[in-house]
Amino acid sequence: MSKKILFMGTPDYATRIFKELINSSYEVIGLFTQPDKPFGRKQILTAPHIKQYCLDKDLSIPIFQPEKLRANDEVTKQILNLNPDFIIVAAYGQILPKEILEIAPCINLHASLLPKYRGASPIQESLLNDDYFTGVTSMFMEEGLDSGDILALQYLKITPTMEVQEAFDKLSDIAASLTITTLDNFNKIKPMKQNEAEVSFCKKIKKDDGLVDFKSAKKLFLKYKAYSYWPGVFLPSGLKLKDISLIENISSNTEGSILEIENDSIIIACRIGSIRIKTLQAPSKKALSSVDYIRGQRLEKGDLLV
């Protein structure tokens, strides 16, 4: 008889794992996800990515969207009635309280090599810090934040040009396969304690985190890699910088000066190093080729991009 899985997750990272479970020998008996939320300028009520996937595929799996789990007797009863063998959690967005953790083994798929980067933005943090490797950890959940015993790990090499969306996609695939591997081998796994001396944390990303300057080409490029999906990177003027690549991180220059104007891009000087920018977007305007933008602003080689 197949094991019964209750799944908890919200964004596309969770959806990829959910799909793998749906297509596996395990029985998915319910989905917990965040409530629908207003989105965009028109504040249209929008379902979480994973709920929309269920609706699009016409899946007959019960969906629960409680505002909170903690001190919520109704939620505890709902999960007890479902009687899961395992609760699988991936980027759900809420910490599970003790009364839920005690119902069945709760396994989290966290997108870092724990104990590194406990918290809300591990993928972005690994790119910001220019790590050589990241990965996914399957772990027991406990009342602390991402502090449970490790069940399994899988690594991903970060390439020099890897941006956050590519990292998300690759780590989602790793997490999906690692979920099945963990469940298939659950009775043979010896959980491993996390090394508390190596713990680090990462915060929830805010829009202001995308603010950049032209002091260090390397730091600007790493920020772009981490935040290119959201919130993007932008100057104090609100000008968004897109399609960025790192030229070098050695030369000394005047910050923000235009070093070269190429056919489809511009080279911008940083105090240390230089970057190539292909696309620029002024506040409330459409994105433009960087060459077209500076022509429209009547900027030339040697002028400052601000």
C-alpha positions as CSV (number, residue, x, y, z in Angstrom):
1,M,0.0,0.0,0.0
2,S,1.4,3.4,-1.0
3,K,2.4,5.9,1.6
4,K,0.2,9.0,2.0
5,I,1.8,12.4,1.5
6,L,0.5,15.7,2.7
7,F,2.3,18.5,0.8
8,M,2.9,22.1,1.9
9,G,4.3,24.6,-0.5
10,T,3.6,27.8,-2.4
11,P,5.9,29.0,-5.3
12,D,7.1,27.3,-8.4
13,Y,10.0,25.7,-6.6
14,A,7.4,23.8,-4.5
15,T,5.3,23.0,-7.6
16,R,8.2,21.1,-9.3
17,I,8.5,18.9,-6.2
18,F,4.7,18.5,-6.0
19,K,4.6,17.3,-9.7
20,E,7.3,14.7,-9.0
21,L,5.2,13.3,-6.0
22,I,2.0,13.3,-8.1
23,N,3.8,11.2,-10.7
24,S,5.4,8.8,-8.2
25,S,4.2,5.7,-6.4
26,Y,3.2,7.9,-3.4
27,E,-0.3,9.1,-2.8
28,V,-0.7,12.8,-2.4
29,I,-3.8,13.3,-0.1
30,G,-3.8,17.1,0.3
31,L,-2.1,20.4,-0.4
32,F,-1.6,23.3,2.0
33,T,-0.5,26.6,0.5
34,Q,-0.7,30.3,1.2
35,P,-4.0,32.2,0.7
36,D,-4.7,33.9,-2.6
37,K,-3.1,37.4,-2.6
38,P,-3.6,40.7,-4.5
39,F,-0.9,41.0,-7.3
40,G,0.2,43.8,-9.6
41,R,-0.8,47.3,-10.0
42,K,-4.5,46.4,-10.3
43,Q,-4.2,44.2,-7.2
44,I,-5.9,41.2,-8.8
45,L,-6.5,38.4,-6.4
46,T,-4.1,35.7,-7.6
47,A,-3.7,32.0,-6.6
48,P,-0.3,30.7,-5.5
49,H,1.7,29.0,-8.3
50,I,1.1,25.5,-6.9
51,K,-2.7,26.1,-6.5
52,Q,-2.9,27.4,-10.1
53,Y,-1.1,24.3,-11.3
54,C,-3.7,22.1,-9.5
55,L,-6.6,24.1,-11.1
56,D,-5.0,24.0,-14.6
57,K,-4.5,20.2,-14.4
58,D,-7.9,19.7,-12.8
59,L,-6.4,17.7,-9.9
60,S,-9.0,16.4,-7.4
61,I,-6.6,16.9,-4.4
62,P,-8.1,18.9,-1.5
63,I,-6.5,22.3,-1.1
64,F,-6.2,24.2,2.2
65,Q,-5.2,27.9,2.5
66,P,-5.2,28.9,6.1
67,E,-4.0,32.3,7.1
68,K,-2.0,30.8,9.9
69,L,-1.1,27.4,11.3
70,R,-0.1,28.3,14.8
71,A,-2.9,28.1,17.5
72,N,-5.3,26.9,14.8
73,D,-7.2,23.8,16.1
74,E,-9.2,23.5,12.8
75,V,-6.0,23.0,10.8
76,T,-4.7,20.4,13.2
77,K,-8.0,18.5,13.0
78,Q,-7.9,18.7,9.2
79,I,-4.4,17.1,9.1
80,L,-5.3,14.5,11.6
81,N,-8.3,13.5,9.5
82,L,-6.1,13.2,6.4
83,N,-3.9,10.8,8.4
84,P,-0.7,11.3,6.4
85,D,2.4,9.0,6.6
86,F,4.6,12.0,5.8
87,I,4.3,15.8,5.5
88,I,6.6,17.2,2.8
89,V,7.3,20.9,3.0
90,A,9.0,23.2,0.4
91,A,8.9,27.0,0.6
92,Y,5.6,27.0,2.3
93,G,6.0,30.3,4.0
94,Q,5.0,29.4,7.6
95,I,6.8,27.6,10.4
96,L,5.0,24.5,11.5
97,P,3.9,24.4,15.1
98,K,4.6,21.5,17.5
99,E,1.1,20.1,17.2
100,I,1.5,19.5,13.5
101,L,5.1,18.3,13.7
102,E,3.9,15.5,16.0
103,I,1.3,14.2,13.6
104,A,3.8,12.6,11.1
105,P,7.4,12.9,10.1
106,C,7.8,16.4,8.6
107,I,10.5,16.7,5.9
108,N,11.6,20.0,4.5
109,L,13.4,20.5,1.1
110,H,15.6,23.6,1.8
111,A,17.5,25.1,-1.1
112,S,20.9,25.4,0.6
113,L,23.6,23.2,2.0
114,L,22.5,23.4,5.6
115,P,23.5,24.7,8.1
116,K,24.5,27.4,5.6
117,Y,21.7,29.9,4.8
118,R,18.9,29.0,7.1
119,G,15.9,31.3,6.3
120,A,13.9,32.8,3.4
121,S,16.4,33.5,0.5
122,P,19.1,30.8,0.4
123,I,19.4,30.8,-3.4
124,Q,19.9,34.5,-3.7
125,E,22.3,34.5,-0.8
126,S,24.6,31.9,-2.4
127,L,24.8,34.0,-5.5
128,L,25.4,37.2,-3.6
129,N,28.3,35.5,-1.8
130,D,29.8,34.1,-5.0
131,D,29.7,30.6,-3.7
132,Y,31.2,27.8,-5.8
133,F,28.5,25.4,-4.8
134,T,24.9,25.4,-3.5
135,G,22.4,22.6,-3.2
136,V,19.3,21.2,-1.6
137,T,19.0,19.6,1.9
138,S,16.2,17.3,2.9
139,M,15.8,17.6,6.7
140,F,13.5,16.8,9.6
141,M,11.5,19.8,10.6
142,E,11.4,21.0,14.2
143,E,10.2,24.1,15.9
144,G,13.4,26.1,15.1
145,L,14.1,27.7,11.7
146,D,15.7,25.1,9.3
147,S,17.5,23.6,12.3
148,G,16.4,19.9,12.1
149,D,18.6,16.9,11.4
150,I,19.8,16.4,7.9
151,L,18.5,13.4,5.9
152,A,20.1,13.9,2.5
153,L,22.1,16.5,0.5
154,Q,22.7,17.1,-3.2
155,Y,25.1,19.7,-4.6
156,L,24.8,22.1,-7.5
157,K,27.9,23.8,-9.0
158,I,27.3,27.6,-9.5
159,T,28.7,28.7,-12.9
160,P,30.2,32.2,-13.2
161,T,27.2,33.5,-15.2
162,M,24.4,31.6,-13.4
163,E,21.5,34.0,-12.5
164,V,18.8,33.4,-9.9
165,Q,16.2,32.0,-12.3
166,E,18.6,29.3,-13.7
167,A,19.6,28.4,-10.1
168,F,15.9,28.1,-9.1
169,D,15.2,25.9,-12.0
170,K,18.1,23.6,-11.4
171,L,17.6,23.4,-7.6
172,S,13.9,22.7,-8.1
173,D,14.8,19.7,-10.2
174,I,17.3,18.5,-7.6
175,A,14.8,19.0,-4.8
176,A,12.2,17.0,-6.7
177,S,14.4,14.0,-7.2
178,L,15.9,14.3,-3.7
179,T,12.3,14.1,-2.2
180,I,11.7,10.8,-3.8
181,T,15.2,9.5,-2.9
182,T,14.6,10.5,0.8
183,L,11.2,8.9,0.9
184,D,12.3,5.7,-0.8
185,N,15.2,5.3,1.6
186,F,13.6,6.8,4.7
187,N,14.0,3.7,6.9
188,K,17.7,3.3,6.0
189,I,18.7,6.9,6.6
190,K,20.7,7.9,9.7
191,P,19.8,11.6,10.4
192,M,22.8,13.8,10.9
193,K,22.9,16.8,13.4
194,Q,23.6,20.2,11.9
195,N,26.9,21.7,12.9
196,E,25.8,24.8,14.9
197,A,29.3,26.4,14.6
198,E,28.7,26.8,10.8
199,V,25.2,28.2,10.9
200,S,24.3,31.3,8.9
201,F,21.0,33.0,8.1
202,C,19.5,34.9,5.2
203,K,16.6,37.4,5.3
204,K,13.5,37.9,3.3
205,I,14.3,40.1,0.3
206,K,12.9,43.6,0.1
207,K,12.6,45.8,-3.0
208,D,15.2,48.2,-1.6
209,D,17.8,45.4,-1.7
210,G,18.1,46.0,-5.4
211,L,19.7,49.4,-5.0
212,V,23.2,49.5,-6.5
213,D,26.1,51.9,-7.2
214,F,29.2,51.8,-9.4
215,K,31.8,51.3,-6.6
216,S,32.6,47.6,-7.4
217,A,31.9,45.9,-10.7
218,K,32.1,42.4,-9.0
219,K,29.6,43.3,-6.2
220,L,27.2,44.9,-8.7
221,F,27.3,41.9,-10.9
222,L,26.7,39.5,-8.0
223,K,23.8,41.5,-6.9
224,Y,22.4,41.4,-10.4
225,K,22.8,37.6,-10.5
226,A,21.0,37.3,-7.2
227,Y,18.2,39.8,-7.9
228,S,17.7,39.7,-11.7
229,Y,14.3,38.0,-11.3
230,W,13.1,40.3,-8.4
231,P,13.5,43.1,-7.4
232,G,16.1,43.7,-10.2
233,V,19.0,46.1,-9.7
234,F,18.6,49.9,-10.0
235,L,20.4,53.2,-9.4
236,P,19.2,55.8,-6.9
237,S,17.6,57.6,-9.8
238,G,15.4,54.5,-10.3
239,L,17.1,53.5,-13.6
240,K,17.0,49.7,-13.9
241,L,20.1,47.9,-15.2
242,K,19.4,44.7,-17.1
243,D,21.3,42.1,-19.1
244,I,24.6,42.7,-17.2
245,S,27.9,40.9,-17.6
246,L,31.2,41.4,-15.8
247,I,34.1,42.6,-17.9
248,E,36.8,42.8,-15.2
249,N,37.3,43.7,-11.6
250,I,40.8,45.2,-11.5
251,S,40.9,48.7,-13.2
252,S,40.4,52.0,-11.4
253,N,37.9,54.4,-13.0
254,T,35.5,57.2,-12.5
255,E,32.3,55.7,-11.2
256,G,29.5,55.5,-13.8
257,S,31.4,56.8,-16.7
258,I,30.7,55.4,-20.2
259,L,33.9,53.6,-21.4
260,E,32.6,52.2,-24.7
261,I,29.5,52.3,-26.8
262,E,29.2,49.0,-28.7
263,N,26.7,47.8,-31.3
264,D,24.2,46.3,-28.8
265,S,25.6,47.3,-25.4
266,I,27.6,49.8,-23.4
267,I,30.6,49.4,-21.1
268,I,30.3,51.3,-17.8
269,A,33.1,52.0,-15.4
270,C,33.0,51.2,-11.7
271,R,35.5,52.6,-9.2
272,I,37.0,49.1,-9.4
273,G,36.3,47.2,-12.6
274,S,33.8,47.5,-15.4
275,I,30.5,46.0,-16.6
276,R,28.6,45.5,-19.8
277,I,24.9,46.5,-19.9
278,K,22.6,45.6,-22.8
279,T,19.3,46.9,-21.5
280,L,18.2,49.9,-19.4
281,Q,14.8,50.9,-18.1
282,A,13.8,54.3,-16.8
283,P,11.1,54.6,-14.1
284,S,7.6,54.0,-15.6
285,K,9.1,53.5,-19.1
286,K,9.6,50.5,-21.3
287,A,13.0,48.7,-21.3
288,L,15.3,49.8,-24.1
289,S,18.6,48.8,-25.6
290,S,21.2,50.6,-23.6
291,V,22.6,52.1,-26.8
292,D,19.2,53.5,-27.7
293,Y,18.7,54.8,-24.2
294,I,22.0,56.8,-24.0
295,R,21.4,58.2,-27.5
296,G,18.0,59.4,-26.4
297,Q,19.7,61.0,-23.4
298,R,22.4,62.5,-25.6
299,L,25.1,60.8,-23.6
300,E,28.5,60.0,-25.2
301,K,31.7,58.2,-24.3
302,G,33.1,59.7,-21.1
303,D,29.7,60.9,-19.8
304,L,28.2,59.6,-16.6
305,L,25.3,57.2,-16.4
306,V,23.1,58.2,-13.5
